[in-house]
Amino acid sequence: MKHDLFYFGCGVTVVTQKPVVAVTTGETVSIDCNLGTVTGRVACWYKQIPGGVPQFVSYYHHSHSSPTYGTGFSSPKFTSTHQSTSDYRLTIKNIEEGDSAVYYCNTWDTSYFKSLLKTLRPPVLTVFPPSSAELQSNKASLVCLSSQSGPFADVTWMSGGSPVVTGISTSTAVKQPDQTFHISSYLAIQASDWNMDKVYTCKVSLGSQTAEKNIKKSECLTEQQ
């Protein structure tokens, strides 16, 4: 069975990619990105399923020892490499149906990252509980809103102190008029787990700065009284 992986370039400089790649499940695919004449910038990769929000996959610079990955993406399935100071490649191994998507290549000036790391502040988190209407339909989702000083962050969820690996959907950063960035992360859970008063934690790491916030049903009820 064939699944198409569509991708094209965007960013502050012109990047070049081929328009379409079709592969069979179980195979390996490599997506190339050329940054043109620039040599001091990172190659950033995003994945967008039609109708969904873009997901940050990774960013990589030829001087780095390894890529930096977004939530839900890691080696060895996703690998970022370079062939030159301006030619980069995203490799996806063992293709599955869920890998079919639009893959964007973007680039940022590395001097921006260096100056950004010096001014990073801990993210400010707000976590929202499931709505009563949602719970009545036996569904539940938690929302974590992160307000932060930089565009890239690693968002993770925990339940009772253990990492959650499914049911997570995290948006890319949206720049605000005050020059901060907002990221929204959604966690789908069982309504029964929420009613059992389980503790859920949203954790956001931005460089060396980390913030986390807990939420559970009983505390939400107390705050509403």
C-alpha positions as CSV (number, residue, x, y, z in Angstrom):
1,M,0.0,0.0,0.0
2,K,1.4,3.4,-1.0
3,H,1.3,6.5,1.1
4,D,2.3,10.0,-0.2
5,L,4.6,12.3,1.8
6,F,4.2,15.8,0.5
7,Y,6.6,18.6,1.5
8,F,7.8,22.0,0.5
9,G,10.0,24.8,1.8
10,C,9.3,28.0,3.7
11,G,11.2,30.4,6.0
12,V,13.3,33.6,6.1
13,T,15.4,32.5,3.1
14,V,14.5,30.5,0.0
15,V,14.9,26.7,0.5
16,T,14.5,24.1,-2.1
17,Q,12.8,20.7,-1.9
18,K,11.3,18.2,-4.3
19,P,7.4,18.4,-4.4
20,V,6.2,14.8,-3.8
21,V,7.6,11.4,-2.6
22,A,5.6,8.2,-2.6
23,V,6.8,5.2,-0.6
24,T,5.5,1.8,0.6
25,T,4.9,1.1,4.3
26,G,7.9,-0.4,6.0
27,E,10.4,1.4,3.8
28,T,12.8,4.3,4.5
29,V,12.4,7.7,2.9
30,S,14.8,10.6,2.8
31,I,13.7,14.2,2.3
32,D,16.3,16.7,1.2
33,C,16.4,20.4,1.8
34,N,18.8,22.9,0.3
35,L,19.3,26.2,2.1
36,G,20.8,27.9,-0.9
37,T,23.8,30.2,-0.3
38,V,23.4,30.4,3.5
39,T,25.8,28.4,5.6
40,G,25.3,29.5,9.2
41,R,21.7,28.5,9.7
42,V,19.9,25.5,11.1
43,A,17.5,23.3,9.2
44,C,14.2,22.9,10.9
45,W,11.6,20.3,10.0
46,Y,7.8,20.3,10.6
47,K,5.2,17.7,10.0
48,Q,1.6,18.6,9.2
49,I,-1.2,16.1,8.7
50,P,-3.9,17.7,6.4
51,G,-6.5,19.4,8.6
52,G,-4.1,19.3,11.7
53,V,-1.6,21.8,13.2
54,P,2.1,21.6,12.2
55,Q,4.3,19.6,14.6
56,F,7.9,20.4,15.2
57,V,10.0,17.4,14.2
58,S,13.6,18.6,14.7
59,Y,16.2,21.2,14.1
60,Y,19.9,20.6,13.2
61,H,23.0,22.5,12.3
62,H,26.1,21.0,10.7
63,S,28.2,21.9,13.8
64,H,25.8,20.1,16.2
65,S,26.7,16.6,17.4
66,S,23.0,15.5,17.1
67,P,19.6,16.9,16.2
68,T,17.2,18.4,18.7
69,Y,13.8,16.7,18.5
70,G,10.2,17.8,19.2
71,T,7.7,15.9,21.3
72,G,6.9,12.5,19.9
73,F,9.9,12.5,17.4
74,S,13.2,10.7,18.1
75,S,16.0,8.7,16.7
76,P,16.3,6.2,15.2
77,K,13.0,6.6,13.4
78,F,13.6,10.2,12.6
79,T,17.2,11.3,11.7
80,S,18.5,14.7,10.6
81,T,21.8,14.8,8.8
82,H,23.7,17.1,6.5
83,Q,25.6,16.6,3.3
84,S,27.2,20.1,3.2
85,T,26.8,23.3,5.1
86,S,23.6,24.1,3.2
87,D,22.3,20.6,2.2
88,Y,20.2,18.8,4.9
89,R,18.2,15.6,4.9
90,L,15.4,14.2,7.1
91,T,15.2,10.4,7.1
92,I,12.2,8.5,8.3
93,K,12.6,4.8,8.8
94,N,10.0,2.0,8.9
95,I,7.3,4.2,7.3
96,E,3.8,3.8,8.7
97,E,0.4,5.2,7.6
98,G,0.6,7.9,10.3
99,D,3.8,9.2,8.7
100,S,1.9,10.4,5.6
101,A,1.9,14.2,5.9
102,V,3.2,17.5,4.6
103,Y,6.8,18.0,5.7
104,Y,8.1,21.6,5.8
105,C,11.7,22.6,5.8
106,N,12.5,26.0,7.5
107,T,15.6,27.8,8.5
108,W,16.7,30.3,11.2
109,D,19.9,32.2,11.6
110,T,22.1,30.4,14.2
111,S,23.1,33.8,15.6
112,Y,19.5,34.2,16.6
113,F,19.6,31.0,18.6
114,K,22.8,32.1,20.4
115,S,21.3,35.4,21.4
116,L,18.1,33.8,22.3
117,L,19.7,31.3,24.7
118,K,21.1,34.2,26.7
119,T,17.7,35.7,27.3
120,L,15.5,32.7,27.8
121,R,13.1,32.8,30.7
122,P,11.2,29.9,32.2
123,P,7.9,29.3,30.4
124,V,4.7,30.4,32.1
125,L,2.1,27.6,32.0
126,T,-1.7,27.5,32.3
127,V,-3.4,24.1,32.4
128,F,-7.2,23.8,31.7
129,P,-9.4,20.9,32.8
130,P,-11.9,19.1,30.6
131,S,-15.2,20.9,30.0
132,S,-18.4,19.6,31.7
133,A,-20.0,19.0,28.3
134,E,-17.0,16.9,27.2
135,L,-17.1,14.8,30.3
136,Q,-20.8,14.1,29.8
137,S,-20.0,12.5,26.5
138,N,-17.4,10.3,28.3
139,K,-14.5,12.1,26.8
140,A,-11.8,14.3,28.4
141,S,-8.9,16.4,27.2
142,L,-6.5,18.7,29.1
143,V,-5.0,21.8,27.6
144,C,-1.6,23.2,28.5
145,L,-0.9,26.8,27.3
146,S,2.8,27.8,27.4
147,S,3.8,31.5,27.2
148,Q,7.5,31.6,26.5
149,S,10.4,33.8,25.3
150,G,11.5,31.6,22.4
151,P,9.8,29.6,19.6
152,F,11.2,26.1,20.3
153,A,10.3,24.1,23.3
154,D,9.9,20.5,24.3
155,V,6.4,19.7,25.7
156,T,5.8,16.5,27.7
157,W,2.9,15.2,29.8
158,M,3.1,12.9,32.8
159,S,0.4,10.9,34.6
160,G,1.2,10.1,38.2
161,G,4.8,10.9,37.5
162,S,5.1,8.5,34.5
163,P,5.5,9.8,31.0
164,V,2.5,9.8,28.7
165,V,3.3,8.8,25.1
166,T,-0.1,8.7,23.4
167,G,-3.0,11.1,22.9
168,I,-0.8,14.2,22.8
169,S,-1.2,17.0,20.1
170,T,1.1,20.0,20.4
171,S,1.0,23.1,18.1
172,T,3.9,25.0,16.8
173,A,4.8,28.3,18.5
174,V,2.7,31.4,17.6
175,K,4.4,34.8,18.0
176,Q,2.4,37.3,20.0
177,P,2.4,41.2,19.7
178,D,4.5,41.4,22.9
179,Q,7.2,39.3,21.2
180,T,6.5,36.2,23.3
181,F,5.5,32.8,21.8
182,H,2.5,30.7,22.7
183,I,2.3,26.9,22.4
184,S,-0.8,24.8,23.0
185,S,-0.6,21.1,23.9
186,Y,-3.7,18.9,24.2
187,L,-3.8,15.6,26.1
188,A,-6.7,13.2,25.4
189,I,-7.5,11.1,28.5
190,Q,-10.2,8.7,29.7
191,A,-13.0,10.5,31.6
192,S,-12.8,7.7,34.1
193,D,-9.1,8.5,34.9
194,W,-10.0,12.2,35.4
195,N,-12.9,11.2,37.8
196,M,-10.4,9.0,39.7
197,D,-8.5,12.2,40.6
198,K,-5.3,11.2,38.8
199,V,-2.6,13.9,38.8
200,Y,-1.5,15.1,35.3
201,T,1.6,17.2,34.7
202,C,2.4,19.4,31.8
203,K,6.2,20.1,31.5
204,V,7.8,22.6,29.1
205,S,11.5,22.8,28.5
206,L,13.0,25.8,26.7
207,G,16.8,25.5,26.5
208,S,17.9,25.1,30.1
209,Q,14.7,26.7,31.4
210,T,12.0,24.3,32.5
211,A,8.5,24.8,34.0
212,E,5.8,22.3,35.0
213,K,2.3,22.5,36.3
214,N,0.0,19.9,37.8
215,I,-3.7,19.5,37.5
216,K,-6.3,17.1,39.0
217,K,-10.0,17.0,39.4
218,S,-10.2,17.7,43.1
219,E,-8.1,20.8,42.9
220,C,-10.1,22.1,40.0
221,L,-13.3,21.6,42.0
222,T,-11.8,23.3,45.0
223,E,-10.8,26.3,42.9
224,Q,-14.3,26.6,41.4
225,Q,-16.0,26.7,44.9
